[in-house]
Amino acid sequence: MFQCYLSHLLNVGNFMNVDTSRGNAYGFKLESLEKSYSLVGQDKKTSLFEYILGIMVKKGVNFKNHAYYKQKKITPIEILK
C-alpha cells in the first residue's frame, strides 16, 4: 500500500510540474512526504495526502483498517465527497 502511495505521489508531482525543470522526475526526496500532508487544495481542507488516498480508493485499494481513518473517524469514501 505504501509503495502504491509513493507511486501516485510521484505521478501527481510530475503532473503539477509538467513543462518545468522539475517535471518528469524519477524520484523525490523523503521531505516531500511531509509536504504532502500540509499542501492543501483550493477548498483549503483536502491535503495532497488525502487526495492521493482518494485516488487509491477509486482504484480499489482497501483501507478499512488503516490507522489514518481510525484516527480521523472517517471512511475513505468521505474524502471523495
C-alpha positions, 0 to 999 in steps of 0.5 A, a space after each residue: 500500500 505504501 509503495 502504491 502511495 509513493 507511486 501516485 505521489 510521484 505521478 501527481 508531482 510530475 503532473 503539477 510540474 509538467 513543462 518545468 525543470 522539475 517535471 518528469 522526475 524519477 524520484 523525490 526526496 523523503 521531505 516531500 512526504 511531509 509536504 504532502 500532508 500540509 499542501 492543501 487544495 483550493 477548498 483549503 481542507 483536502 491535503 495532497 495526502 488525502 487526495 492521493 488516498 482518494 485516488 487509491 480508493 477509486 482504484 480499489 485499494 482497501 483501507 478499512 483498517 488503516 490507522 489514518 481513518 481510525 484516527 480521523 473517524 472517517 471512511 475513505 469514501 468521505 474524502 471523495 465527497 
